[in-house]
Amino acid sequence: MKESVFQETTSRPRTQAVPLSHLSLELGHLYREDLGAGPEHLRRHFERVRPWAEAARAAVTVTTAGNSPRISTCFLIDDYFTRFSTPAEVVPMLLEEADRAGLVVDYLARESGCAVAGRVPVAEAVAGRIVEEPLPGSYGVRPPTAQTGWLANGERSPVVRAPQAMKRATAWQPPKENAARRHSVFLDIELWDGGPDGHRTWSCSLLAAVWQLARLGLLRNKGEPVLVPRPHTAPAFPEDWDDLPPLLRLNPRADPFAAYRTCSVLPSRFLPVEHAVRVILDQVEVDPAALDQAAERSARENASVPDSVTDRISYVFYVGE
């Protein structure tokens, strides 16, 4: 006989809503090699970004039913894989070059915050919500993603094994993409690797997937929002990256950080990573209460928002660095 389980309603974590803009517009990423190229590199980047950012702003009005769109901008700095320079040196230079191109950076994020924000292991939590797409005819020969750290968008080629006595060797078969459109575009993504101490280093692809979920306002930890912007009130930026909040609001008049949709204007070298992001997010079980909140609010505003999380994400990739 199945036992009944009684639980007080007040013991369930309440999912806190977050304010939402119509569009989160990413103006770029900054890595160590970008900084090494000097401020001229950033200047060329923002000059290329500006016309596409203006186009993205114009396009979002189509989804707001004639209402004035709320648009916030953001920029991501990689302080996870390498630590370089200091916020006191990097951030003012970044803001100066953006301003020179006529752009305003509303929010600044550290990529390490997509791994761990405060005491919340964000990347680990998102990885734990991955539900692999079931494959027809699969017999579990390959261990699950939770063990291997690899995630695919279809069926991998079988491992060719030496034949046993009186048996034929396994013939090679090509990989197959799930829901392929005639021909497959198969992708196998490394989510993390680990050292001898068992510590995981999260991949760019997984951290970028976390970044997209944060920008869509869909990250929660026990019902509480994750990566909440903190205002910049100090007269200067700190000398150590750890002293800078994971997500900083630079513009006090900025629209909300999270949004119904995102658009990222990036160099073409980011395309493979963002392909992986879409595959990951297609297999992540997003917090249903957070999804419902975004759907209800967008419906009240008559703002068109796709059901699919990946369909809320758009990109502009430019060539010419």
N, C-alpha and C positions, 0 to 999 in steps of 0.2 A: 504494500500500500504506500503510495507516494505521500510524504509528509508535507503539510502546508507550512509555508514560511511567512511569518508576519513581520512587517517592518514599518516603523513609523515614517510617515511622509517627511517629517522634518529631518530624518537621518540621511536622506538622500541629498547629495550635493546639488545645490541650485546652480544652473549654468548662467553665469553673468553675461549680459549682452555687452557689446562694444560699439562705440559710435562708428559709423561707416560713411565713407565718401562714395562717390560714384566710380572714381578711378584712382588707383595707385599707380603713379607714373615713375618708373625707375630710370634715373638718369645715368646709371652706369655702376661698374665695379672698379675697385682700385686694388691692384696687387703690387707686390714689391717691385717687379720689373717695370711697372708703369711709373712708379715714383722715381726709379732710377733713370728714366728717360727725361726727367726734369719737368718743370711747369709747362714747357712748350707742348709736351705730349698731352697733358690734360687740356690745354687750350685747344688743340686740334680736335680732341675728343668732343668737347662741349660744342665746338663749332659745327661738327657733324650731327650732333644730337639735336640741336635747336630746331631745325626745320621739321624733323620727325616728331619731336615733342609737341610742336604747334599743331601738326596734323592729328596727333592722338587726342589732343584737347578738343579739336573741332569734331572729330569722329564720335566722341563720347556723348555729344549733345543729341545724337540720334537715339540713344537709349534712355534719355531722361524725360521723354514726353514733353519737351518744350520747357522744362524747368531749368533753372540755372544750375549747371553741374558743379558738384563739389569734387575738386581734384587736388590731391596732395602729391608731392614729389619726394623721392627718397634716393639714397646713395648707399652702397654697401662697400665696406672696407675689409679686406682679408687680414685679420690678425690671428687666424686660427692655424694655418699651415706655417706661416712665417711671421715673426715680429720684426717690424722695420720702423726706423725713425721714432717719432713720438707724436701723439695727438697735437701737442703744442705747435709742432712744425707742419704736420700734414694737413690738418683740418683748415687752418686759415688759408693756406695755399689753394686747397680744393675750392673753398667758398669764393675766393678771389677770382679764380679762373671761370667758375660758373657764372659769377656776376658779370664778368667781362663779356660773356656770350649772351647775356640777357636772361639767364636762368636763375631760379631760386631753389636751393635745396632745403626742403622743409624738415626732413628727417634724415638722420645719419645712423647707420647700423653697423655693428661689428659682427663679422661672420662667426666669431667664437660664441656669440649669443645664440646662434642657431644650433650650436652643439649643447651648451649648458647656459641657461639664463637664470642668474641667481643660483638657487639650489635646485632648479628644475632641469633634469636631464632631457632636454627637448628632443634631440635627435634620437636618443634611445626610445623615447615614448612613441615617436612617429614610426620608427622601425618596428616597434612592437604591435602597431596597428595595421601592418601590411598583411593582407589576405591574398595569397597567391591565386591567380586564376586557375581553376581546375582544368587539367588537360585530358582529353578523351584518350582512353587506352593507357593511361599512366599507371605504373605499378610501384611507384615510389623508389625506383632504383637510385635516383639522385636525392641526397638529403635536402630538407626544406631550407628556405632562405634564412630562417632564424639560426641555422647552424652554419651554413656556408658563407653568408654575407653576400650572396649573388642573387639577383632578381632578373628574370627574363620576361619578354612580352610574348612568349609562345613556347613551343616545344623545341628543346635543344636536340642536336644530333646525338644519337645513342653512342655510348662508349663502345668502341670496337674491342672485343675481348678475344683472347686466344681460344680456338675451338677445343672443346673437351673431346674425349674419345668418342667416336661414332657420331659426332655432331659437327655441323658446319659452323664456320666463323660468322659472326654477325656482320651483315652487309652494311656499308655506310648508307645513311639516309640524311637528307638535308634538313636543317632546322625549319620550323614552320611558325610564322607569325599568327597569333590569334586574330581572328577577324581580318585576315589579309584581304586586300583588294586585288584579286587575281594573283599578284606576285608578292612574296613576303619581303618585309624589311625587318629582319630579326635583330634584336638588341639584347645583350646580356650585360647587366650593370653590376659593378662592384659597389656595394653599399658601405663597406668598411674593410679595413685590414687591421691586424693586431700584432703587437710585438711579443717578445717572450714572456713579458709580465702579464699578458692577457688583456692589456689596455687596448681599447678600440680607437682607431683613428677614422673618423667618419669621412666619407668621400665628398668631393665637391657636389656630386649629383644629389646625394641625400640632403646635404646642408641647403642646397638651392631649393629642394622640394619643401623643406621646413620654412625657408624664406618666403616662398609663394603662399603657403598656408597662413603664415603670419600676416602677410599683406592682404589676404582675403578675410582676415578676422575669424579664422576657423581653428585656432589653437587654443586648447583649454587644458588646465591641470586641476583636477578635482573641482571642476566648474569655474575656476578662476582663469581670466585671460592670461596669456603668456606673451612676453615681449611687449610690455606696456611702455609707451613713450614716457620719458622723463624730461622735463623742461631744462633747458640750458640757462642757468642763472649766474654761473660764475663769471668773473671778469675775463678769465682766460681758460684755455684748455689744458688739461693735466700733462705731465711729462711721461706718464705710464699708461698703457692701454687698459690695464686692469682698473684704473681709476676712472675710466670713461664708461658711462652706462651702456648696456648692450644696445639700447635704442634711445636716441637723443632727439628731442624736438628742438630744432634750431630756430624755427619761425613761430613766434607766439601767436600769429594770426592764421596759422596753417589750418586747412581742413583736416578731418580725422585721418590718421595714418592708414588704417585698414579700409578696404573698399569692396564694393560688389565685384569689381573687375580689376585686373592688373594689366599693365603694358610695360615692357622693358625694352629700352633702346640700348643695344649692345653691339660690340664688334662681332664679326662673323665667327671668330674663334670660340664663342660661347655656344654655338648652335648644337654641337654634340651633347654638351652637358644639359641643355634645355630639352633636347629630345628625351634624354634619360629622365628628366624631371617629370615629363608628361607620363611616361611609362610607370614611374613610381606612384604618382598621384592617382592613376587609374586603378591602383591596387591597394590604396590606403583607405581604411574604414574611418572616414572623417566623423567627428563628433556630431551625432544627429541633431542634438539640441541647437548647436551653433549653426548648422545648416538651416534648421527651421526658423531661427531668428532672422537670418539673412533673407530667407524667402518671404517671410511675413512682412518685414520692413520694406523690401523692394516692391512687394505687391501694393502696399499702402501708398508708395510714391509713384506707382505706375512706371517703375524702372524695369526694363527687360533684363533678366538675369537667367542664364542657362542653368538647367538642372545639373549638368556635369561640371565638376570642379575644373577639369582641364579646359573646358570650353570657356571658362571665365578668364583665361590667361591668354595674352597676346604678346607678340614680339615685333620689333623691327631690328634686323641685323644689317649692319652696314659694313662695307669693305673699304679699305683705304688707309689702314694705319701705317 
